[in-house]
Amino acid sequence: MFPRIWAVLALLSVPAFAADPIQPDEYRQRRANVREKLAKEKAVLVLYGASEDERGDLRSRFFQEANFYYLTGWTEPGARLLLTATDEFLFLPPRNEVKERYTGRKFVPGDPNTTGLANVLNLNRFEVTFFQQLDKSEKIFALLNINKNSPLKRLTGQRPIESAASLIFPLRQIKSPAEIAAIQHSADVSIAAHKAAWLRAASGLFEYQVSATMTNVYFEAGCERSSYPPIVGSGPNSTILHYNRNDRRMDAGEVLLMDVAGECSMYAADITRTIPINGKFSTRQREIYDIVLGAQRAAIAAVKPGMRLAKETENSLHKIAFDYINSHGKSLKGEPLGKYFTHGLGHHVGLDVHDPGAPVQPLEAGNVITIEPGIYIPEEGIGVRIEDMLLVTETGAKLLTAALPSDASAVENYLHERKR
Ligand SMILES: [Mn+2]
């Protein structure tokens, strides 16, 4: 009894973290980096922040658009950003007393400038300022895939708008020390969530109860949301890649796949573990598990600058994992298992759980990625995925999620604790 309570208390004592771990100077530096590129291109950049009623369904609180947040740290709705080679402008909506009754006082132009941006203007000054700056520029950059840019299209008429992705995404892919610390914090809190789930999981429990145990750990630690809807799949559900109904009762003898992580201070984590619900893998489950783990370890060992996450490419990490899976074990029909590894090997993680970074791009030092091979065999009701987060370094990689065991025996030993 006591060991279990002690363990739970220890898990929940995750240290608090600053609301915004990024200092104003770092936001300034990010904008300076973009403005340097704008100077070369003789261009201006316009970004639209998220608006308050974008979702319109009352279910979700306001969250800033990731690129807007990356360049400003600004967390209030309805803002617009204009960057030029030599200047920067943050445009903010005027006060709205009716809205403020619901969501509180908002910062407005004229308040003492604590935004960190050189110029803060009323949103109704946007058009005239934009055209003034456009007179001195040749190109306009914006994020085109966001519908809200249609008013910008109306303003610019025939002048083409180029994608700002090429300006911002390469910066977002190289994580700063402060970002790495923030991501590590999200990873640590999510690891605590997984450990709490391991102590809780038992036959007869519903998947949503395990999900609740996990989300509680990171919400209790001050994280603002799940990085993605929790995936807690038992038995047959473990073979459904993005299963998130989480409404099945789990049974002894099944595996439980948990792809669950929290987003804290805007930075996401992404972690998956698969455990035996009754504490011990069956022979077949253990065989499949060890193949996935072997594939993951082979890929992790090969991570270094220049390698790629993509499938059909030189220096492919995916190929390393696939070849391992395809050359170990067999299906019930005696076929190789490669065809049961049905998704990508990994992705970048940061402000978004799927952060900018195409799989074919060679990895660089400062990237944060996941490595997450899996084998899903519906006819056997066995799905195993093991997902860890890594920081790519000059010579290899640092495992950010090393504190969460993945070795099958270590997992079983941890599960054994709950019986005492
Ligand atoms: Mn992932």
Boltz pocket constraint, residues with backbone or C-beta under 6 A from the ligand:
constraints:
  - pocket:
      binder: B
      contacts: [[A, 270], [A, 347], [A, 353], [A, 370], [A, 372], [A, 387]]
      max_distance: 6.0
